[in-house]
Amino acid sequence: MASNAYQKFYRQFTKKILDKIVSPQILGDTQDIENISKDLHASSNICYLIQDDSLSNQVLIDSEIEKRGMKSAFAPLKLNFINEEDSFLSLNKSKKYNEQSRYSEKLTRLIEYLQKHPDEDVSLIPVTVLWGRAPETEDSWYKALLSDAWSTPTKIKQTLNITLYGRENYIEFHQGVSLRGLIEAATIREPNYFPAHYVEHELNQLFDQYKEAILGPDLSDRRTVIDKLMIADAIQEAIRTESINKKVSLLESEIRARSYLEEIVSDYSYSTIRFADIVLTKLWTQLYDGVEVHNFDMVRELAKDYEIIYTPCHRSHIDYLLLSYVIFKRGLMVPHIAAGINLNLPVFGQIARGAGAYFIRRSFNGNALYTAVFKEYVHSLLSRNTPLEYFIEGGRSRTGRLLPAKKGMLAMTIQSHLRGVTKPIVFIPTYFGYEKLLEGTSYIKELGGEKKKAESIFGILKSIRKIEKVFGIVHVNFGEPVYLDPILKNNAAPEHLDLHDDVPESVKKTVNDVSIDILENINKAVVINPVSLLAFVLLNTPKQMLSERELIQRLEQYRTLLSLNPYDERMKITPLSNPEIIQYCIKLKQVEYVEHDGEPWVRVCDKQEALLKYFSNNILHTFVLTSNMAKILLEETCIAKSDLFLKMNENYPAIQAEFFLKWKVEELEAVYENILNYFKAENLIQDQDNQQIMLTADDNELGLLQSLADVYQSPVSEK
């Protein structure tokens, strides 16, 4: 009794201290925590499962539980014939083990009890607790170096955690697990062992899965990774082939292979990630009015069961930093990024490696040894369930429109998966919506004919100095995921592909299909921000200017079109009113007021036309079918609806390929009908018995139709 009283006193004392210095961060929807009890079977007993024994962690978990009106986790767990002192279960107990058993006494007792009482169950609620990994601002470099990793903290480290990370504590409650279900699975899979062996193994794997989604896989240091890759069968064979074909010694070939790995391999460091978090938080505060993120919850759910491959569009050098920052702030592992070898610069290159960058040459130039080394490294990352990121377009778009896919990394990913990667793969298309670009000036020069400059971090720093530091809001919209396995199955691709097998046409078709799906889904996640919408309106007028009154009307007409015929449910449209849009773009110094005919007009600022064209092109695909129909109606003035739809269908394959449009042919008629309904609502057309379409717009109304018809022009080529 004295011992229990002491434990209670010590627990209450710990709680009072933690209440003053610790503010836990709950990742995900807290409503899920409140619904845990409701979702579990009425007869279930709840036990909170933690991987490592820690009173401070238990106190924090209990506080969050009680805040939500749930029974205290320190309340006794009462079963028929046993009475546990609390409702916590630590897998790695410190170390209250029986002399005859390496399993925790409580786990052993619960298993034995359930074996004797087949009608009862215990529901285990896994809880992850990490320190220094909360998605909040960190402002100390030394704290970044001490933040949580895979190793179990010592008592001294835990004390430092509480001291340093009182405001950066991360807690996540996971889906409940049936202990009875685990016992029944154990009797099937390991009938000759006590079920605790299987149960503990499965639960530890479950925690590793949760932790991997947050911290990333438990990677060895870079030198060890390289040493392991050097003895891989694929690289050893490539070394022998290089020696024979190039007539050099095996030692020379090995030296070349190792030098390639030294050039390629990342040096992932959690401390570097924390350091980057500090720097980038300050950078975004300086540059942007905000970073808006859409549809990320879907990514969080997928990360537990899938190998995540982020495949964003490429608009700016900021893309690299921004996506990693967004992912880290929301509690998932920063992906390993395929970066161009030109970014492997002194100092920056090492920091980039620490943040997960691995470097790739722009061309392999038939270098068989380099190709083998790079492919094996990518395969090693996928084999360890490391999330990856690469830009599906290859390089940055200079026009603002999506570029055709560069399929090299995609092909390597799919072929590696067919070699036997454990998790299924899902690609996450991602859309970046900027309102101003750091590289804007260089893009204008390149589109004007100036030779494209090599990408470098110094180019970014130079751009930051030259451009006024008002960049508005940047949007990151995560698109509809693309699942690899259904596409492989649909193409009748083989389930396994050995390293030296010829790549069958079914796999090549899969690579092509996946690339198209990714590009289409990036466009589905389009963000219609104030700059892109205003640019779209003004640049499609004869003199790139309109009276404020007409501009407000035209903005409303385009917004109405988007609402009547939305491109996709993931599309986001600015919530600003039309007058607020104008004022916002004036603040960004992209448009300006002028006096004309006794009233205020709005025009594009000097030297901003090309940049605004870039942002207009970001959203061009959402209007291109409307533009095509407007052109046909202006040419024909009176046309049968069937003929109109026929002409639209004839043009669609070329437009779809150019703009990566999402609609299948059988979906087009409904889209055309929506466009016609919009034209009718704007008094541009009439239809006779829903058969004959007649152009009825007067001169003022024709301005809208003409501006829509002028939207679609031949693309600017990107060399």
N, C-alpha and C positions, 0 to 999 in steps of 0.2 A: 504493500500500500504506500509506504514511504517513497518507493521508487516511482510509482505512478504519479504521486503528488509532485515529486520533483520534476518529472517529465512535463506535467501540465504547466507548472510554474515556468520552466525553461521555455516552453513553447509560447506561452503568453508574453514572456519577456522578449523573445525573438520577434513576435508579431508587433509589439509596440515599437521596437527599433525599426523594423522594416517599413511600417506604416509611415514613419517620418522621412525615410530616405529613399524608398523605392516606389516607383510608379509604373506598374507593369503595363506593357503594350500588348493588347490582344489582337492577333493577326486574323483577318477574315471577318466574317459576319458574326457578331456576338450573339445574334438571335439563335444561331446554331447551338451555342452553349446552353441557352435557356431551354431549348427544346429537347436536350439530350434525354432528360428523364421521361418526357412524354413519348419519345420514339422507342424507348426500350420496352420489352415485355413486362407486363404488370408484375409478374412473379419473380422478376430478376432482382438480384442483389447487385448494387453498384460498387465497384472497386476501382479507384483511380490508379492507373498504371504509370509508373515513372521508371526510366531506365537506370538511373543512378540514385542512390540513397542520399538525400540532402534535406535537413530540417528546414532550411531557409526556403528551398523550392516548395516543400510541402506547405509551409505557411502561406506562401504567395498563392498557390493553387487554391487552398482552402478559402482565402479571402475573396478570390474571384467567384468561387462557387456560392459563398454566402451572400455576396452582393446581388446574385440573381435568384435569391429566395430558395436555393436548394439546400438539402441536408448537408451539414458539415462533413468534410472528409475525415475529420478526426473523431467523428462519432463511431462507436463500436459497430463492427460488421457482425451481426448476430445471425447465425444459422442454427439449425436444430440442436446439434450436439457440440458446437464449437462457438466461441465468442471471441472474435479478434478485437484487439484493443483499438484499432482504427480501420479506416476504409482505404488505406494506401497499400499498394503492392510494388515494391522495388525489385526489379529484376537482378540488379547487381548490388545486393545488400552488402552492408559494410561491417563485417561479414558474419552475419548471424546464421551460419550454416551448421547443420548437424555434422558430427564427426564422420558419420557414414555417408553423408550426401553433400554434393556440391551445390544443391539447389536451395533457394531460400525456404526457410521453415514454413512461412505462410503459404507460399505457392504449393508446397508439398501437402500441407493440411487441406487446402481448398480442393486440390485434385482428388485426394483420398476421400474427402467428404462427398464430392459429386459422383465418384465411382460407386459409392454406397447408396446414393439417392438420385436415381436416374430422372426423376421428375423435376429436379431443381436445376438452377443455372446461376452463374455469376457473370455479370456483364462488366467487362474490363473497358475503361475509358482511357486510352493512351493520352498522355499529356507531354508535350515537348516544352522544355524550359531552356532558354539560352540567354546568355548575358553578353551585352555588347553587340547584339545582332538585331536589335529592334529597328524598324524602318523609320528612324528619326535622325535629326541632325546631330552629327558628332563634330566636336570642335577641338579635339585634342589628339595630337599625333601619337603620343605614348599610349593613350587609351586604345587607339586603333591597333597598336601592336599587340595588346594583351587581350583582344576580343576573343570570343568563343571559337573553338575549332573542334576537331573530332575527339581529341583526348579528353578523358575524364578529369575534371579539375580536382586538384588537391584541396585540403582544407584552407591552406594559405591562399591558393588561387581563388577559391570561392569567396574568401573574405575580401580579397582585392576586387573581385567582381562586384560585390555588394557596394563597396566603397566607390569604385569608379563608374559603375553602370547603374546607379540607382534610378536613372531616368531612361536607360536603354536596355530594359529587361523585356524579353520576348516570350510570350506564352501562347501556345496553340492547343486547343482541345480537338481531338480527332474522333473519327467515327467509332462507336462502340464495337467491341469484339466479344463474341460468346466464348467463354472458357469451356463450356460443354462441347461446343463445336470443335474446338482445338483438340480436346481429349478424344473425341470420336475419330477425328482425322488421324491422331497419333496411333490409335489402335489398329487402324487400317494400314498405315504406312510403316510403322515401326512396332509390330505386335510383340516383339521380344524385349522391348525396353519399357521402363517406367515412363508414363506419358510426359513427365516433367522435362525429359530430354528434348522431345519434339516441341513441346509448348514453349519452353524458354528460347529455343532456336528460332521459332517462327516469330515470337514477339520481339526478339532482338533484331531480326531482319526487318520487321515492320518499323521499328524505331530508326534503323539505318536508312530505310526508305524515306521516312519523314525528314531525317537530318540531311540526307543527300540532296533532297529538293531545296533545302535552305542553304547549306554550306557547300554543296557539291560533293563529288566522290572523294574518298580518302586517298588522295594522290600521294605518291612517293615524291621525293625531291627530284629535280630535273635530271641530275646526273644518273640516278637510278633508273629513271624512265628511259633515258638514252641507252644505258647499258643493256636493259632488257630488250629494247628494240633491236639492238645490234645483233642479238643472238636469235632473233625471230627467223623462222624458216624462209619467209619471203625475202627478207633483206639479205640473209646469207646466200641464197640462191642468186640474187641480183648481183652481189659482190663477185661471185664466181663467174657469172656471165660477163660482167664488166671486165674482169681480168682477162678472159679469153678474147673478147671482141676488141678490146682496146690494147691488147698485148702489153699489159702492165702486171706487176706482181699482185698477189692477193693482199699483201700489206698495203700497197698503194690504193687498191680498190676499197679496202676497209677504211683507210684514212679519208677517202673521198666521201664514203657513206656517212661516217661520223661527222664530217664537216657539214654535210647537208642537214643532218639532224640538229647540229648545233645552230644552224641557221634557221631551222623551222620551229623547233619545239618551244612551247610556252614554259613559263616558270611561275605557275599560278601560286599566288601568295595571298592569303586572307588578309594579312596586314596591309598589303598594297591596295586591296579592295577598300579597306576601311579608310586608308589615306586618301584614295581617289574620291571617296564619298565626301570627305571634308572639303576637298578642293572644288569638286563639281557643285556641291551645294552652294558654295560662295559664288562660283561662276554663274550658275543659273540665276541667282539673286541679282547679280550685276547686269546680266544680259536681257533676261526675260521678265515679263510681268507675271508669268506663271507657266507651268507645264501641266497640261490637261491630259489625263490618261483615260482611255475608254476600253471596256471589254476585257479587263485583265483577270477578273475572277475565273473566267473560263481557262486561262493559262494555268492558274494555280491548281485547279482540279486535275488538269491533264498531266501536270508534272509528277503526280504520284504514281501514275501507271504507264507513262509513255516516255520514250526518248524524245526530248524536245529539240527541234531544229527551227531556230528563228530565221525567217527569210524576208527581211524588210526590203522596201524600195530604198534607193540610194540618192539622196538629194544633197547632202552636205557632209563634210568631215565630222560635224557635230553628231551625225547619226550613230557613230561608233559609241561615243560617250553617253549619249542620251539614252539609248536602249538599255545599256548595262546599268545605268543609274536608276532608271525606272524599275527594272527587274529587281535590283538589289533593294531598293526602298520598299518594295512590296513583299520582301521576305523569301525570294527564290534565289538560287545560285546564279551568279553572273555567267553567261555562256562563254565558251572559248570561241574567239572570233578569228576568222580567216582574214588577215590583213595583208595588204600589198607589201612586197619586200621594200618598196621605196620608203615606207614608214619606219623601217628598222634603223632609226637614227640614234646617234649617241644620246644617252640619258633617256630620251623619250622611248626608245626601243625597249630598254630594260624595264621601264615602268609599264609599258604596254604588255610585255610578256608577263609581268607580275599580275596584271589585271586579266590575263587569260588570252592574250593575243598570240596566235601562231602565224608565222609568216610564209607567204606563198609567192612564188615567182609568177610574173604575168604570163610567161610562156615557158613550157617545159622543153621546147625545142628538140623533141625526140630524145631527150636525155633519159634513157631507160632506168639508170640507177636512181636518179633523182625522183623519177616517177614512182618507182617501187618504194623508196624510202617515205615519200610523202603519203602515198596510199596506206602504207602500214601504220603510219602515225595516226592518220584519221581513223583507221580501223581500231586502233588501241583506245582512242578517245570514246568512240561509240561503244566499244566492248565494256567500258567502265561506266556507261550510262551518263556520260558528260554532255550537258546541253551544248549545242553548237550554234553559231550564227554566221551566216554569210549572205552577201547581197546578191540576190537572184539576177540583177542586171549586170553584175560585174563592177563596172565603174559608175561614177556619178552621172546622173542625167543633167545635161546642160540646158535642155529646153523645158523641163518641168513635166514632160510626158514620160510614161513608162517606156523603158527600152526592152527590146527582145531579150529573152533569158540567155545568160551564159551558163551552160549546163555541166561544166566540168566538175565542180564540187558536188552538184546534185547527183551526177552519175556515180561518183566515188562513194557518196553516202548510200545510195541504193545498192550498189554492188557489195559494199561492206556489210550491209544489213543481210544480204543473201548469203554471206559467208557464215552467219550464225550469231549476230548480235541478239542479245536476250530480249530486250524490251521492244514492243512495237514502236514504230516511228510516226510522229505527227509533225507536220510542218506548220509554223505559225506565220502566215503572211502579216506584215505590219506596215501601216501607212504613217508617214511623217508629214505633218502639215505645218509649214513655217509661214510666218507673215513677213519675214525679212531674212535674207541669207548672208552669212559671213562672206561667202565667196561670190556674192552678186556681181561685183565689179569685174572679176576675172571671167565669169560666165559671159558677160556682155561682150568683153573683148574677144573671147574665143568664138562666139557666134558671129562676130563681125569680121572674122577671118584671121585673127591673130593665132599663132601656133599655140596649141594646148600645152600648158606648163605641167611639168611633173608634179604629182601630188606630194605635198610635204606638210608637216606640222608647222613649219616656218611660214608657209603660205597662209595658214589660218591666223597665226599671230599677226602677220602683216595686215591681213584683212581687218582684224579687230581694231588695229590702230587707226586705219583709214576711215572706217565706216562709223558713223555716229552710233553710239551704243544704245539704241532704242529698237528692240527686236520683237516687241509685242509678246504674244502668247504662242507657244509651240504645242501642237497636238500630237499625241501618239495613240493611234487607234489600232487595236489588235483585231485582225480579220478572222473570218471563218476558217477553222483549221482544216488542213488537207491531210487525210489519213492515208498512209502508204499502202497498207495491206489490202484494202478493197480494190485499189487500182491495179496492184500486182495480180490479184485474183481475176479481175475483170479482163485483163490482158493475157490470162492463162500463162503467166510467167512461172518459172520453176521456183519451188520453195527453197532450194539451196543452190548455191553457185560456188564451185571451188575456185581457188585463186587463179588457176591457169585455164579455166573453161572459157571458150569463146562466148562473148556476150550475145545471147540470142536476141532476135528482133523484138520479142515480147518485152524484154527488159528495156531495150532502147525506146520502144513505144511508151513504156511506163515513165521513163525519164522525161520524154516530151510531154506526156499528159500531165504529169505532176507540175512541170514548169508552167504550163498554161494555166492550170488550176491556181497556182500560187499567184500569178500575175492578175488573173481575174479577181481573186479574193482580196488582193491589195486594193484594187479599184473599188471593190464593194465597200471597203472601209474608208472611203473618201470623207474628208472633212471640208465642208463649205464654210471657210472662215471669212471674216469681213473683207480682208484684202483680196482673196481670190474672187469673191462675188462681185465686189465693186470693180475690180480689174476686168472681169468678164463683161460687165455692162459697158464700161467706158471705152474699152478697146474695140468694141463692135459698134461704134458710132463713127460717122464720117471724119470728124475732127478730134476725136477722143475727148470730147467735152459735151456736157449737157447742162441745161439750167437745173438748179437744185430741185425745182418742182418736178421737172421731167425725170430727173435721176431717181428721185424717191419713188415716182410711179413705176419706172422701169425695174427698179430693185424689187418692188412688190410683185410685179408681173412675173419675174423670174422665180421668186420664192414660191409664188402660187403654183407655177409649173412644177417645181421640185416637190411640193406637197401633194399635188394631184398625181404625179407620176414619179414617186421616189425611186432613186436608183436601187437602193437596197436598205434593209432594216438597220444595218450597221452604219449607214451614212449619218453624219452629224452636221447640223446646220447651225450657224451662229444664232444665239438668242438675242443679239442686239437688234434694236429697232432700226428701220431704214435711216432716219436722221442720225442715230448713234453710229451707224456704220460709216457714214460720211465723216463725222467728227473724229472717229477712231483712225481712219486712214490719213486724215489731215495731221493728226498727232504724230503718226509715223512718217510724215513728210513725203508721202507718195502721191497725194493729190493736193490741190490748192483751190481757193476761191478766186474768181476774177469777176469784175463787173462787166456785164454785157447786156445791151438793150434795156438798161434800167433795172435789171434784176441780177441776183447772184448766180453765177455759173460755177460748175466744178470741172476742173480739167486735170489731166495727168501732169505731174511736175516734170520739169526738164530732166532729162537723162534717166527717168524712171520707166519709160515705156517698155524697154526690153525686160526689166525685172518684173514689171506687172504682167507682161506676156507670159513669163515663166509661171507665175501664180495662177493666171487664167488657164494655162495649159494643165495645171494640176487637176482641174475639175471639168475639163473639156469633154471627157467621155460621158458625163452625166447628161449632156445636152446634144450630143452628136446626132442621135436619131431624130430628135426634134428639128435640128438644123437641116438634115437631109429631107425631111418631109416639107419643111418651109420652102426649100429650093424647088422641089417638084411642083408645089402649089403655085409659086410665083411664075414658073415656066408655063404651066398648063392652064391656070385660072379656073378651068372647069374639067373635072376628071371623074370617071366612075371610081367608086371606092375600091372595087376589085382590082382595077388597073393601078390605082395608087399603091395598094398593098403589094401588088406584083412588082412594081418598080422598086419599092422599098426592100423587098426580099431579094431582088437581083443585086442591089447594092450592099446588102448586109454582110455577106461573107468577107468582102474586102475591108469594110469598116470594122467588123468584129476582130479581124486579124490585126488591124492597125492599132485599135484601142483596147484590145483585150476585154471586150464586152462580155457580160455574163450570160445573156439570154440564149437559150436554145431556139431553133427555128419554130418549134411548136408553141413557144411562149410569146412570139412576136405579135400576133394579132391583138392580144390583150394590151400590149404596150402601145401599138398604133392607135387603138381605140381611145386610150387615155390621152394621147397627144391630140387627137381630133376633138375630144371633149374639152380640152384646154383651149384650143383654137376657137371653138364655138363659144365658150364662156367669155373670151376676149373679143367676141364679135368680128373675128377674122374670116370665118367661113359660115356657110349654111349647107345643110345636106337635105336633099330631096328624097323623101321616103327611105332615108338611110342608105341610099344607093349612089346618088350623084353629089359630088363635093364641088361647091362653087365658092370662089374667092369673093368676099363681099366687103372687105376692109376699105375704109376711106383712107385719104392720104395720111392722116395722123396715125391711124391704126396700122397702116402698112409699114411704118417705121419699126414697129416691134417685129413684124414678120421678116422684114429685110435684115434687121440686126441678127435675128436667129439664123437666117439663111447664110449670113456672112461668117458665122461662127466657125464652120468647118473649112479649113484650108489644108493644103498639102503640108505635111510635116517638115520642119527644118531638119536637115540631115545632121547627124552627129558622127563626126569622123572618129 
